[in-house]
Amino acid sequence: MSMELAEAKVKPAVKARKARGIKAGKRIERIITYVLLITLSALFIFPFLWLIGTSLKPENEAMTFPPALLPKEWDFANYKDVFTIVDFGQYYVNSIIVSIFAVLGTVLSSTLVAYGFARIKGKGRNFWFMILLGTMMLPPQVTMIPVYMIFSKLGWTNTFLPLIVPQFFGSAYFIFLLRQFFKTIPKELEESAFLDGCSTFGIFWRIILPLSVPAVITVALLSFMWTWNDFLYPLIYLNDDAKYTLALGILQFKGALLVQWGPMMAASVLVILPLILLFFLGQKYFIQGIATTGGKG
């Protein structure tokens, strides 16, 4: 009897000790996780903070080593020089025009094609979808010269058309992303609308698109980011300085013998700001669109 009483007293103590050990282990694990996250965050954010700091430094401090985040002398004139050294305002307008029309074309074409692959049954649908995915494996360098020759024959070089018109023919990646999202929408909604007399396009416009706002916003954000930052295609098709986009405009601060680091960094900050603003405004939809895509195959 005394042994049973002793065991009855020992067991709660052992359980309490194990519970304390588990809590201590979880606490240590949490601390290590936070330390790693903070360290990695500092590594990733340092270049951005250095960029902002350098944009406010005079020229003699811009390239000092080791790099310093804060300038010894604050020079806000760099942001003024951005618009006086080159026609940076025109570059901004050009990038906005190209990006808005590119996003519009990408969203319109990709949503329509993705809806067809996701909801409209037909012979060879899966085959053509595999062909579409196969185009993602094709390096852009393979088609760059033939496409340039086509646009040159059309007289579209040195215009915004080569940067905008291809976006109205869809993007394989965005079509795949939207198709996966569309397939998560219950078919019962579509069937009910069809019984009520709604057309195929009406179902797409009135049901599928309103329920796919997170995915559509995700596509719009990614398309805007890629177009806004694109350097290669504007470099290929644009020859006139007045038609340069921001990616080419920043290059104008680099001369043959001299690089104007302060104005260049200030221009880089101005280029990045719209992307940061758009991401924070649409991050809820962006995360939701990425997280829910691919729920059904």
Secondary structure in CASP SS format (residue, H / E / C, confidence):
PFRMAT SS
TARGET T0000
AUTHOR 0000-0000-0000
METHOD secondary structure of the structure
MODEL  1
M C 1.00
S H 1.00
M H 1.00
E H 1.00
L H 1.00
A H 1.00
E H 1.00
A H 1.00
K H 1.00
V H 1.00
K H 1.00
P H 1.00
A H 1.00
V H 1.00
K H 1.00
A H 1.00
R H 1.00
K H 1.00
A H 1.00
R H 1.00
G H 1.00
I H 1.00
K H 1.00
A H 1.00
G H 1.00
K H 1.00
R H 1.00
I H 1.00
E H 1.00
R H 1.00
I H 1.00
I H 1.00
T H 1.00
Y H 1.00
V H 1.00
L H 1.00
L H 1.00
I H 1.00
T H 1.00
L H 1.00
S H 1.00
A H 1.00
L H 1.00
F H 1.00
I H 1.00
F H 1.00
P H 1.00
F H 1.00
L H 1.00
W H 1.00
L H 1.00
I H 1.00
G H 1.00
T H 1.00
S C 1.00
L C 1.00
K C 1.00
P C 1.00
E H 1.00
N H 1.00
E H 1.00
A C 1.00
M C 1.00
T C 1.00
F C 1.00
P C 1.00
P C 1.00
A C 1.00
L C 1.00
L C 1.00
P C 1.00
K C 1.00
E C 1.00
W C 1.00
D C 1.00
F C 1.00
A H 1.00
N H 1.00
Y H 1.00
K H 1.00
D H 1.00
V H 1.00
F H 1.00
T H 1.00
I H 1.00
V C 1.00
D C 1.00
F H 1.00
G H 1.00
Q H 1.00
Y H 1.00
Y H 1.00
V H 1.00
N H 1.00
S H 1.00
I H 1.00
I H 1.00
V H 1.00
S H 1.00
I H 1.00
F H 1.00
A H 1.00
V H 1.00
L H 1.00
G H 1.00
T H 1.00
V H 1.00
L H 1.00
S H 1.00
S H 1.00
T H 1.00
L H 1.00
V H 1.00
A H 1.00
Y H 1.00
G H 1.00
F H 1.00
A H 1.00
R H 1.00
I C 1.00
K C 1.00
G C 1.00
K C 1.00
G C 1.00
R H 1.00
N H 1.00
F H 1.00
W H 1.00
F H 1.00
M H 1.00
I H 1.00
L H 1.00
L H 1.00
G H 1.00
T H 1.00
M H 1.00
M H 1.00
L C 1.00
P C 1.00
P H 1.00
Q H 1.00
V H 1.00
T H 1.00
M H 1.00
I H 1.00
P H 1.00
V H 1.00
Y H 1.00
M H 1.00
I H 1.00
F H 1.00
S H 1.00
K H 1.00
L H 1.00
G C 1.00
W C 1.00
T C 1.00
N C 1.00
T C 1.00
F C 1.00
L H 1.00
P H 1.00
L H 1.00
I H 1.00
V H 1.00
P H 1.00
Q H 1.00
F H 1.00
F H 1.00
G C 1.00
S C 1.00
A H 1.00
Y H 1.00
F H 1.00
I H 1.00
F H 1.00
L H 1.00
L H 1.00
R H 1.00
Q H 1.00
F H 1.00
F H 1.00
K C 1.00
T C 1.00
I C 1.00
P C 1.00
K H 1.00
E H 1.00
L H 1.00
E H 1.00
E H 1.00
S H 1.00
A H 1.00
F H 1.00
L H 1.00
D C 1.00
G C 1.00
C C 1.00
S C 1.00
T H 1.00
F H 1.00
G H 1.00
I H 1.00
F H 1.00
W H 1.00
R H 1.00
I H 1.00
I H 1.00
L H 1.00
P H 1.00
L H 1.00
S C 1.00
V H 1.00
P H 1.00
A H 1.00
V H 1.00
I H 1.00
T H 1.00
V H 1.00
A H 1.00
L H 1.00
L H 1.00
S H 1.00
F H 1.00
M H 1.00
W H 1.00
T H 1.00
W H 1.00
N H 1.00
D C 1.00
F C 1.00
L H 1.00
Y H 1.00
P H 1.00
L H 1.00
I H 1.00
Y H 1.00
L C 1.00
N C 1.00
D C 1.00
D H 1.00
A H 1.00
K H 1.00
Y C 1.00
T C 1.00
L H 1.00
A H 1.00
L H 1.00
G H 1.00
I H 1.00
L H 1.00
Q H 1.00
F H 1.00
K E 1.00
G C 1.00
A C 1.00
L C 1.00
L C 1.00
V E 1.00
Q C 1.00
W H 1.00
G H 1.00
P H 1.00
M H 1.00
M H 1.00
A H 1.00
A H 1.00
S H 1.00
V H 1.00
L H 1.00
V H 1.00
I H 1.00
L H 1.00
P H 1.00
L H 1.00
I H 1.00
L H 1.00
L H 1.00
F H 1.00
F H 1.00
L H 1.00
G H 1.00
Q H 1.00
K H 1.00
Y H 1.00
F H 1.00
I H 1.00
Q H 1.00
G H 1.00
I H 1.00
A H 1.00
T H 1.00
T C 1.00
G C 1.00
G C 1.00
K C 1.00
G C 1.00
END
